[in-house]
């Protein structure tokens, strides 16, 4: 995170979401890993949306020194934003590319004039949700099952969908198919164990990988680094920054 950077997060008033804030210099060598989430961001005087990542997101050196976001649980943001998740996959876009420009300008002025941008973002989400359709309950159930380590096939059976139906619903809800989401959530489980000090081989098996070599391949493919490089980049910190349009991505608790 950098010696002078500060990251804080808390549970949001918006169900299942997390509010986070980063202040201080960013380390452009760090990348933030996919986590299945989408974020609404306030950074550099702009409102942005961070879509679901399929690979590590690397910051630029021109990152603003403060960023606030609300990170939505997997499958819950598309209904709120009014856009399928796959349209924002691996993208950071201005909110006015998704919502009407005049509305976004009013929201930006409101946040710019407040001492608590995080609370303002929560208010935006809560007010929008009151007029929006609820999240797809099936997608939320799918994310929970895959997050617990259930296989894609077993998950499909448990929610009563065929493989093609599950894939189609997953694209809209998560931005990618269930197999990709399962890989991402499995990696998150494994790295949480690694951060807690569990040996690589034990963490791999506990998270659902076949062995340590399998975990190493997943880290390389999804995070663009090695297990050792991942821990070195953490620098011993157990808490990591969240998703932004520059140095920090989606509130994921893992960086590389």
Secondary structure, DSSP 8 states (H G I E B T S, - for coil): --TT-EEEEEE-SSTT-EEEEEES---TT-EE---S-EEEEEETTEEEEE---SS-EE--TT--SEEEEEEE-TTSHHHHHTS-GGGGTT-EEEGGGTS-HHHHHHHHHHHHT-S-HHHHHHHHHHHHHHHS----HHHHHHHHHHHTT--HHHHHHHHT--HHHHHHHHHHHHSS-HHHHHHHHHHHHHHHHHHTT--HHHHHHHHT-SSHHHHHHHIIIIISS-HHHHHHHHTT-S----B-SSS-BSS-S-B-
